[in-house]
């Protein structure tokens, strides 16, 4: 599915997860353009914020 999720939107867990201690993993809930959803796990969220448009590549979410 690498790169196949153009235009998805990051869900509300990113904001909550930004406060987690270092070394934790983050569950990032993503709403796809077609209304479906998906969740990715990654070790940091970088500059992702709730409502950002993202792309998913190699199982990670990146700002689009």
PDB file of N, CA, C and O in Angstrom, chain B, residues numbered from 101:
ATOM      1  N   UNK B 101       0.823  -1.190   0.000  1.00  0.00           N
ATOM      2  CA  UNK B 101       0.000   0.000   0.000  1.00  0.00           C
ATOM      3  C   UNK B 101       0.867   1.253   0.000  1.00  0.00           C
ATOM      4  O   UNK B 101       0.341   2.357   0.139  1.00  0.00           O
ATOM      5  N   UNK B 102       2.141   1.116  -0.148  1.00  0.00           N
ATOM      6  CA  UNK B 102       3.059   2.255  -0.091  1.00  0.00           C
ATOM      7  C   UNK B 102       2.678   3.321  -1.108  1.00  0.00           C
ATOM      8  O   UNK B 102       2.594   3.053  -2.307  1.00  0.00           O
ATOM      9  N   UNK B 103       2.453   4.510  -0.621  1.00  0.00           N
ATOM     10  CA  UNK B 103       2.169   5.642  -1.485  1.00  0.00           C
ATOM     11  C   UNK B 103       0.758   5.674  -2.052  1.00  0.00           C
ATOM     12  O   UNK B 103       0.443   6.573  -2.832  1.00  0.00           O
ATOM     13  N   UNK B 104      -0.098   4.735  -1.694  1.00  0.00           N
ATOM     14  CA  UNK B 104      -1.416   4.645  -2.296  1.00  0.00           C
ATOM     15  C   UNK B 104      -2.467   5.489  -1.597  1.00  0.00           C
ATOM     16  O   UNK B 104      -3.616   5.517  -2.040  1.00  0.00           O
ATOM     17  N   UNK B 105      -2.118   6.171  -0.531  1.00  0.00           N
ATOM     18  CA  UNK B 105      -3.115   6.865   0.269  1.00  0.00           C
ATOM     19  C   UNK B 105      -2.944   8.373   0.155  1.00  0.00           C
ATOM     20  O   UNK B 105      -2.793   9.048   1.173  1.00  0.00           O
ATOM     21  N   UNK B 106      -2.963   8.901  -1.018  1.00  0.00           N
ATOM     22  CA  UNK B 106      -2.839  10.341  -1.179  1.00  0.00           C
ATOM     23  C   UNK B 106      -4.064  11.064  -0.654  1.00  0.00           C
ATOM     24  O   UNK B 106      -5.184  10.591  -0.847  1.00  0.00           O
ATOM     25  N   UNK B 107      -3.885  12.171  -0.010  1.00  0.00           N
ATOM     26  CA  UNK B 107      -4.986  12.994   0.428  1.00  0.00           C
ATOM     27  C   UNK B 107      -5.737  12.500   1.640  1.00  0.00           C
ATOM     28  O   UNK B 107      -6.886  12.895   1.837  1.00  0.00           O
ATOM     29  N   UNK B 108      -5.154  11.671   2.446  1.00  0.00           N
ATOM     30  CA  UNK B 108      -5.804  11.238   3.674  1.00  0.00           C
ATOM     31  C   UNK B 108      -5.675  12.328   4.734  1.00  0.00           C
ATOM     32  O   UNK B 108      -4.873  13.250   4.586  1.00  0.00           O
ATOM     33  N   UNK B 109      -6.454  12.222   5.789  1.00  0.00           N
ATOM     34  CA  UNK B 109      -6.434  13.238   6.843  1.00  0.00           C
ATOM     35  C   UNK B 109      -6.117  12.569   8.172  1.00  0.00           C
ATOM     36  O   UNK B 109      -6.720  11.555   8.524  1.00  0.00           O
ATOM     37  N   UNK B 110      -5.172  13.136   8.906  1.00  0.00           N
ATOM     38  CA  UNK B 110      -4.762  12.585  10.187  1.00  0.00           C
ATOM     39  C   UNK B 110      -5.875  12.776  11.212  1.00  0.00           C
ATOM     40  O   UNK B 110      -6.510  13.830  11.271  1.00  0.00           O
ATOM     41  N   UNK B 111      -6.099  11.749  12.013  1.00  0.00           N
ATOM     42  CA  UNK B 111      -7.160  11.784  13.021  1.00  0.00           C
ATOM     43  C   UNK B 111      -6.712  12.381  14.339  1.00  0.00           C
ATOM     44  O   UNK B 111      -5.574  12.830  14.475  1.00  0.00           O
ATOM     45  N   UNK B 112      -7.608  12.386  15.302  1.00  0.00           N
ATOM     46  CA  UNK B 112      -7.395  13.106  16.554  1.00  0.00           C
ATOM     47  C   UNK B 112      -6.353  12.483  17.473  1.00  0.00           C
ATOM     48  O   UNK B 112      -5.884  13.164  18.384  1.00  0.00           O
ATOM     49  N   UNK B 113      -5.967  11.223  17.283  1.00  0.00           N
ATOM     50  CA  UNK B 113      -4.990  10.616  18.178  1.00  0.00           C
ATOM     51  C   UNK B 113      -3.614  11.264  18.071  1.00  0.00           C
ATOM     52  O   UNK B 113      -2.840  11.181  19.025  1.00  0.00           O
ATOM     53  N   UNK B 114      -3.280  11.897  16.968  1.00  0.00           N
ATOM     54  CA  UNK B 114      -1.956  12.517  16.836  1.00  0.00           C
ATOM     55  C   UNK B 114      -1.761  13.566  17.914  1.00  0.00           C
ATOM     56  O   UNK B 114      -0.722  13.587  18.575  1.00  0.00           O
ATOM     57  N   UNK B 115      -2.737  14.431  18.101  1.00  0.00           N
ATOM     58  CA  UNK B 115      -2.598  15.492  19.096  1.00  0.00           C
ATOM     59  C   UNK B 115      -2.417  14.901  20.492  1.00  0.00           C
ATOM     60  O   UNK B 115      -1.560  15.353  21.250  1.00  0.00           O
ATOM     61  N   UNK B 116      -3.204  13.913  20.828  1.00  0.00           N
ATOM     62  CA  UNK B 116      -3.109  13.275  22.134  1.00  0.00           C
ATOM     63  C   UNK B 116      -1.744  12.593  22.269  1.00  0.00           C
ATOM     64  O   UNK B 116      -1.134  12.642  23.338  1.00  0.00           O
ATOM     65  N   UNK B 117      -1.264  11.964  21.207  1.00  0.00           N
ATOM     66  CA  UNK B 117      -0.007  11.233  21.255  1.00  0.00           C
ATOM     67  C   UNK B 117       1.208  12.140  21.311  1.00  0.00           C
ATOM     68  O   UNK B 117       2.277  11.695  21.730  1.00  0.00           O
ATOM     69  N   UNK B 118       1.084  13.391  20.906  1.00  0.00           N
ATOM     70  CA  UNK B 118       2.229  14.305  20.946  1.00  0.00           C
ATOM     71  C   UNK B 118       2.749  14.491  22.368  1.00  0.00           C
ATOM     72  O   UNK B 118       3.890  14.916  22.551  1.00  0.00           O
ATOM     73  N   UNK B 119       1.946  14.185  23.366  1.00  0.00           N
ATOM     74  CA  UNK B 119       2.348  14.346  24.758  1.00  0.00           C
ATOM     75  C   UNK B 119       2.960  13.073  25.345  1.00  0.00           C
ATOM     76  O   UNK B 119       3.336  13.066  26.517  1.00  0.00           O
ATOM     77  N   UNK B 120       3.068  12.010  24.570  1.00  0.00           N
ATOM     78  CA  UNK B 120       3.589  10.735  25.079  1.00  0.00           C
ATOM     79  C   UNK B 120       5.095  10.821  25.319  1.00  0.00           C
ATOM     80  O   UNK B 120       5.787  11.562  24.620  1.00  0.00           O
ATOM     81  N   UNK B 121       5.611  10.076  26.296  1.00  0.00           N
ATOM     82  CA  UNK B 121       7.045  10.084  26.578  1.00  0.00           C
ATOM     83  C   UNK B 121       7.869   9.539  25.413  1.00  0.00           C
ATOM     84  O   UNK B 121       7.372   8.761  24.599  1.00  0.00           O
ATOM     85  N   UNK B 122       9.120   9.952  25.344  1.00  0.00           N
ATOM     86  CA  UNK B 122      10.018   9.484  24.288  1.00  0.00           C
ATOM     87  C   UNK B 122      10.120   7.968  24.330  1.00  0.00           C
ATOM     88  O   UNK B 122      10.057   7.368  25.403  1.00  0.00           O
ATOM     89  N   UNK B 123      10.276   7.353  23.181  1.00  0.00           N
ATOM     90  CA  UNK B 123      10.408   5.910  23.096  1.00  0.00           C
ATOM     91  C   UNK B 123       9.096   5.185  22.892  1.00  0.00           C
ATOM     92  O   UNK B 123       9.099   3.992  22.588  1.00  0.00           O
ATOM     93  N   UNK B 124       7.966   5.874  23.052  1.00  0.00           N
ATOM     94  CA  UNK B 124       6.669   5.258  22.809  1.00  0.00           C
ATOM     95  C   UNK B 124       6.374   5.233  21.316  1.00  0.00           C
ATOM     96  O   UNK B 124       7.024   5.914  20.522  1.00  0.00           O
ATOM     97  N   UNK B 125       5.390   4.441  20.959  1.00  0.00           N
ATOM     98  CA  UNK B 125       4.918   4.419  19.582  1.00  0.00           C
ATOM     99  C   UNK B 125       3.568   5.097  19.524  1.00  0.00           C
ATOM    100  O   UNK B 125       2.840   5.141  20.516  1.00  0.00           O
ATOM    101  N   UNK B 126       3.238   5.621  18.366  1.00  0.00           N
ATOM    102  CA  UNK B 126       2.020   6.381  18.179  1.00  0.00           C
ATOM    103  C   UNK B 126       1.086   5.644  17.237  1.00  0.00           C
ATOM    104  O   UNK B 126       1.522   5.107  16.218  1.00  0.00           O
ATOM    105  N   UNK B 127      -0.191   5.617  17.571  1.00  0.00           N
ATOM    106  CA  UNK B 127      -1.227   5.129  16.675  1.00  0.00           C
ATOM    107  C   UNK B 127      -1.788   6.348  15.979  1.00  0.00           C
ATOM    108  O   UNK B 127      -2.314   7.252  16.629  1.00  0.00           O
ATOM    109  N   UNK B 128      -1.682   6.381  14.673  1.00  0.00           N
ATOM    110  CA  UNK B 128      -2.181   7.511  13.908  1.00  0.00           C
ATOM    111  C   UNK B 128      -3.377   7.023  13.102  1.00  0.00           C
ATOM    112  O   UNK B 128      -3.243   6.166  12.229  1.00  0.00           O
ATOM    113  N   UNK B 129      -4.537   7.575  13.403  1.00  0.00           N
ATOM    114  CA  UNK B 129      -5.767   7.205  12.710  1.00  0.00           C
ATOM    115  C   UNK B 129      -5.935   8.136  11.519  1.00  0.00           C
ATOM    116  O   UNK B 129      -5.879   9.357  11.659  1.00  0.00           O
ATOM    117  N   UNK B 130      -6.141   7.551  10.354  1.00  0.00           N
ATOM    118  CA  UNK B 130      -6.206   8.313   9.109  1.00  0.00           C
ATOM    119  C   UNK B 130      -7.548   8.052   8.436  1.00  0.00           C
ATOM    120  O   UNK B 130      -7.955   6.902   8.272  1.00  0.00           O
ATOM    121  N   UNK B 131      -8.229   9.121   8.049  1.00  0.00           N
ATOM    122  CA  UNK B 131      -9.466   9.000   7.275  1.00  0.00           C
ATOM    123  C   UNK B 131      -9.115   9.188   5.805  1.00  0.00           C
ATOM    124  O   UNK B 131      -8.542  10.207   5.419  1.00  0.00           O
ATOM    125  N   UNK B 132      -9.459   8.206   5.000  1.00  0.00           N
ATOM    126  CA  UNK B 132      -9.169   8.256   3.576  1.00  0.00           C
ATOM    127  C   UNK B 132     -10.221   9.086   2.842  1.00  0.00           C
ATOM    128  O   UNK B 132     -11.312   9.325   3.360  1.00  0.00           O
ATOM    129  N   UNK B 133      -9.880   9.517   1.638  1.00  0.00           N
ATOM    130  CA  UNK B 133     -10.810  10.325   0.850  1.00  0.00           C
ATOM    131  C   UNK B 133     -12.135   9.625   0.606  1.00  0.00           C
ATOM    132  O   UNK B 133     -13.166  10.288   0.490  1.00  0.00           O
ATOM    133  N   UNK B 134     -12.133   8.300   0.526  1.00  0.00           N
ATOM    134  CA  UNK B 134     -13.363   7.561   0.264  1.00  0.00           C
ATOM    135  C   UNK B 134     -14.178   7.319   1.537  1.00  0.00           C
ATOM    136  O   UNK B 134     -15.203   6.639   1.488  1.00  0.00           O
ATOM    137  N   UNK B 135     -13.734   7.866   2.681  1.00  0.00           N
ATOM    138  CA  UNK B 135     -14.453   7.727   3.936  1.00  0.00           C
ATOM    139  C   UNK B 135     -13.986   6.575   4.802  1.00  0.00           C
ATOM    140  O   UNK B 135     -14.286   6.538   5.995  1.00  0.00           O
ATOM    141  N   UNK B 136     -13.256   5.633   4.223  1.00  0.00           N
ATOM    142  CA  UNK B 136     -12.692   4.539   5.007  1.00  0.00           C
ATOM    143  C   UNK B 136     -11.617   5.082   5.933  1.00  0.00           C
ATOM    144  O   UNK B 136     -11.195   6.231   5.799  1.00  0.00           O
ATOM    145  N   UNK B 137     -11.179   4.263   6.861  1.00  0.00           N
ATOM    146  CA  UNK B 137     -10.119   4.668   7.770  1.00  0.00           C
ATOM    147  C   UNK B 137      -9.027   3.626   7.844  1.00  0.00           C
ATOM    148  O   UNK B 137      -9.223   2.471   7.466  1.00  0.00           O
ATOM    149  N   UNK B 138      -7.894   4.037   8.327  1.00  0.00           N
ATOM    150  CA  UNK B 138      -6.782   3.119   8.564  1.00  0.00           C
ATOM    151  C   UNK B 138      -5.967   3.661   9.720  1.00  0.00           C
ATOM    152  O   UNK B 138      -6.042   4.846  10.042  1.00  0.00           O
ATOM    153  N   UNK B 139      -5.192   2.798  10.338  1.00  0.00           N
ATOM    154  CA  UNK B 139      -4.327   3.192  11.440  1.00  0.00           C
ATOM    155  C   UNK B 139      -2.912   2.746  11.124  1.00  0.00           C
ATOM    156  O   UNK B 139      -2.700   1.618  10.681  1.00  0.00           O
ATOM    157  N   UNK B 140      -1.942   3.624  11.350  1.00  0.00           N
ATOM    158  CA  UNK B 140      -0.532   3.252  11.224  1.00  0.00           C
ATOM    159  C   UNK B 140       0.132   3.466  12.572  1.00  0.00           C
ATOM    160  O   UNK B 140      -0.266   4.343  13.339  1.00  0.00           O
ATOM    161  N   UNK B 141       1.127   2.673  12.853  1.00  0.00           N
ATOM    162  CA  UNK B 141       1.926   2.813  14.073  1.00  0.00           C
ATOM    163  C   UNK B 141       3.305   3.315  13.662  1.00  0.00           C
ATOM    164  O   UNK B 141       3.906   2.794  12.722  1.00  0.00           O
ATOM    165  N   UNK B 142       3.801   4.323  14.365  1.00  0.00           N
ATOM    166  CA  UNK B 142       5.158   4.793  14.106  1.00  0.00           C
ATOM    167  C   UNK B 142       5.753   5.368  15.373  1.00  0.00           C
ATOM    168  O   UNK B 142       5.042   5.681  16.327  1.00  0.00           O
ATOM    169  N   UNK B 143       7.079   5.502  15.367  1.00  0.00           N
ATOM    170  CA  UNK B 143       7.782   5.896  16.596  1.00  0.00           C
ATOM    171  C   UNK B 143       7.759   7.395  16.861  1.00  0.00           C
ATOM    172  O   UNK B 143       8.067   7.818  17.975  1.00  0.00           O
ATOM    173  N   UNK B 144       7.404   8.208  15.872  1.00  0.00           N
ATOM    174  CA  UNK B 144       7.241   9.649  16.114  1.00  0.00           C
ATOM    175  C   UNK B 144       6.253  10.210  15.110  1.00  0.00           C
ATOM    176  O   UNK B 144       5.972   9.582  14.089  1.00  0.00           O
ATOM    177  N   UNK B 145       5.733  11.377  15.394  1.00  0.00           N
ATOM    178  CA  UNK B 145       4.765  11.993  14.495  1.00  0.00           C
ATOM    179  C   UNK B 145       5.338  13.218  13.803  1.00  0.00           C
ATOM    180  O   UNK B 145       4.671  13.826  12.965  1.00  0.00           O
ATOM    181  N   UNK B 146       6.558  13.584  14.141  1.00  0.00           N
ATOM    182  CA  UNK B 146       7.171  14.745  13.504  1.00  0.00           C
ATOM    183  C   UNK B 146       6.292  15.967  13.648  1.00  0.00           C
ATOM    184  O   UNK B 146       5.905  16.331  14.758  1.00  0.00           O
ATOM    185  N   UNK B 147       5.973  16.604  12.528  1.00  0.00           N
ATOM    186  CA  UNK B 147       5.174  17.826  12.572  1.00  0.00           C
ATOM    187  C   UNK B 147       3.715  17.581  12.188  1.00  0.00           C
ATOM    188  O   UNK B 147       3.014  18.526  11.827  1.00  0.00           O
ATOM    189  N   UNK B 148       3.242  16.333  12.257  1.00  0.00           N
ATOM    190  CA  UNK B 148       1.841  16.044  11.934  1.00  0.00           C
ATOM    191  C   UNK B 148       0.909  16.648  12.970  1.00  0.00           C
ATOM    192  O   UNK B 148       1.186  16.611  14.169  1.00  0.00           O
ATOM    193  N   UNK B 149      -0.187  17.198  12.498  1.00  0.00           N
ATOM    194  CA  UNK B 149      -1.209  17.758  13.365  1.00  0.00           C
ATOM    195  C   UNK B 149      -2.570  17.256  12.908  1.00  0.00           C
ATOM    196  O   UNK B 149      -2.731  16.837  11.761  1.00  0.00           O
ATOM    197  N   UNK B 150      -3.536  17.298  13.797  1.00  0.00           N
ATOM    198  CA  UNK B 150      -4.901  16.892  13.464  1.00  0.00           C
ATOM    199  C   UNK B 150      -5.378  17.690  12.259  1.00  0.00           C
ATOM    200  O   UNK B 150      -5.239  18.913  12.223  1.00  0.00           O
ATOM    201  N   UNK B 151      -5.939  17.002  11.277  1.00  0.00           N
ATOM    202  CA  UNK B 151      -6.466  17.652  10.087  1.00  0.00           C
ATOM    203  C   UNK B 151      -5.481  17.761   8.937  1.00  0.00           C
ATOM    204  O   UNK B 151      -5.874  18.135   7.832  1.00  0.00           O
ATOM    205  N   UNK B 152      -4.203  17.443   9.163  1.00  0.00           N
ATOM    206  CA  UNK B 152      -3.211  17.491   8.085  1.00  0.00           C
ATOM    207  C   UNK B 152      -3.551  16.488   6.998  1.00  0.00           C
ATOM    208  O   UNK B 152      -4.046  15.397   7.280  1.00  0.00           O
ATOM    209  N   UNK B 153      -3.283  16.863   5.748  1.00  0.00           N
ATOM    210  CA  UNK B 153      -3.350  15.914   4.645  1.00  0.00           C
ATOM    211  C   UNK B 153      -2.033  15.154   4.651  1.00  0.00           C
ATOM    212  O   UNK B 153      -0.963  15.747   4.792  1.00  0.00           O
ATOM    213  N   UNK B 154      -2.120  13.846   4.499  1.00  0.00           N
ATOM    214  CA  UNK B 154      -0.922  13.009   4.570  1.00  0.00           C
ATOM    215  C   UNK B 154      -0.871  12.027   3.417  1.00  0.00           C
ATOM    216  O   UNK B 154      -1.858  11.816   2.712  1.00  0.00           O
ATOM    217  N   UNK B 155       0.281  11.439   3.242  1.00  0.00           N
ATOM    218  CA  UNK B 155       0.447  10.284   2.359  1.00  0.00           C
ATOM    219  C   UNK B 155       1.041   9.185   3.222  1.00  0.00           C
ATOM    220  O   UNK B 155       1.735   9.461   4.200  1.00  0.00           O
ATOM    221  N   UNK B 156       0.770   7.954   2.862  1.00  0.00           N
ATOM    222  CA  UNK B 156       1.304   6.819   3.600  1.00  0.00           C
ATOM    223  C   UNK B 156       2.264   6.079   2.680  1.00  0.00           C
ATOM    224  O   UNK B 156       1.906   5.705   1.563  1.00  0.00           O
ATOM    225  N   UNK B 157       3.481   5.873   3.156  1.00  0.00           N
ATOM    226  CA  UNK B 157       4.493   5.138   2.407  1.00  0.00           C
ATOM    227  C   UNK B 157       5.238   4.243   3.379  1.00  0.00           C
ATOM    228  O   UNK B 157       5.654   4.695   4.446  1.00  0.00           O
ATOM    229  N   UNK B 158       5.408   2.996   3.027  1.00  0.00           N
ATOM    230  CA  UNK B 158       6.113   2.023   3.871  1.00  0.00           C
ATOM    231  C   UNK B 158       5.531   1.963   5.286  1.00  0.00           C
ATOM    232  O   UNK B 158       6.262   1.797   6.262  1.00  0.00           O
ATOM    233  N   UNK B 159       4.214   2.100   5.381  1.00  0.00           N
ATOM    234  CA  UNK B 159       3.541   1.987   6.672  1.00  0.00           C
ATOM    235  C   UNK B 159       3.687   3.183   7.591  1.00  0.00           C
ATOM    236  O   UNK B 159       3.387   3.086   8.781  1.00  0.00           O
ATOM    237  N   UNK B 160       4.148   4.328   7.056  1.00  0.00           N
ATOM    238  CA  UNK B 160       4.312   5.548   7.861  1.00  0.00           C
ATOM    239  C   UNK B 160       3.544   6.682   7.217  1.00  0.00           C
ATOM    240  O   UNK B 160       3.403   6.733   5.995  1.00  0.00           O
ATOM    241  N   UNK B 161       3.043   7.602   8.048  1.00  0.00           N
ATOM    242  CA  UNK B 161       2.316   8.773   7.552  1.00  0.00           C
ATOM    243  C   UNK B 161       3.266   9.967   7.464  1.00  0.00           C
ATOM    244  O   UNK B 161       4.057  10.214   8.375  1.00  0.00           O
ATOM    245  N   UNK B 162       3.176  10.700   6.357  1.00  0.00           N
ATOM    246  CA  UNK B 162       3.998  11.889   6.124  1.00  0.00           C
ATOM    247  C   UNK B 162       3.081  13.017   5.679  1.00  0.00           C
ATOM    248  O   UNK B 162       2.084  12.772   5.000  1.00  0.00           O
ATOM    249  N   UNK B 163       3.405  14.249   6.051  1.00  0.00           N
ATOM    250  CA  UNK B 163       2.635  15.401   5.556  1.00  0.00           C
ATOM    251  C   UNK B 163       2.714  15.430   4.049  1.00  0.00           C
ATOM    252  O   UNK B 163       3.754  15.139   3.458  1.00  0.00           O
ATOM    253  N   UNK B 164       1.608  15.783   3.439  1.00  0.00           N
ATOM    254  CA  UNK B 164       1.538  15.812   1.982  1.00  0.00           C
ATOM    255  C   UNK B 164       1.744  17.216   1.464  1.00  0.00           C
ATOM    256  O   UNK B 164       1.718  17.437   0.253  1.00  0.00           O
TER     257      UNK B 164
END
